[in-house]
Amino acid sequence: MLVVSLAGSPSQRSRSGVLLDVAGDWLRQRGVEVVNYQVRDFDAQDLLHARFDSPLVRQLIEHVSLADGLLIATPVYKASFSGVLKALLDLLPERALAHKVVLPMASGGSVAHMLAVDYALKPVLTALKAQEMLHGVYAVDAQISYAEAERPASLTPELQERLEESLQQLFAALARRPQPLDPKLLHASLTSARWSI
């Protein structure tokens, strides 16, 4: 199983990025391959001028096309998700999330912004034809602690529990997805079928 992790914060230190790191580690411990992308890794000119031929944009599109699922996290700015994330999502093909399971996540300064996931981010992901959209996780900034000298980044127990519940739903949805046939197995079965005729 392959999951693309997309961090929507332009900042180097990001609480929504901590959410993604914790989620990615949880999935890796269960044998899921996770490929990480951060909006700040993309050239601003490529995003502003919608350069679909940018090598990193093409690489993201390729990974998304191969993925079974998508983890996406953003800070909430002015009651919506980050503008640079929107610019990047606009470069994905129209049906980029078809046949994918998507877990959206966001962090913000207060609970007043918790509906930003439902009213701002989810409609864009739905427009990209996400097959299965999970409920999503919203975290208040105070629930997330950055890594310090000898202490790793952490979540409050309540947030950790909510995130793990959502990740279990994601993992179950990924496990339900039909797996592609291995071309070698298909070739072997066709060859044996010819000999048996």
Disulfide bonds with the S-S distance in Angstrom:
none
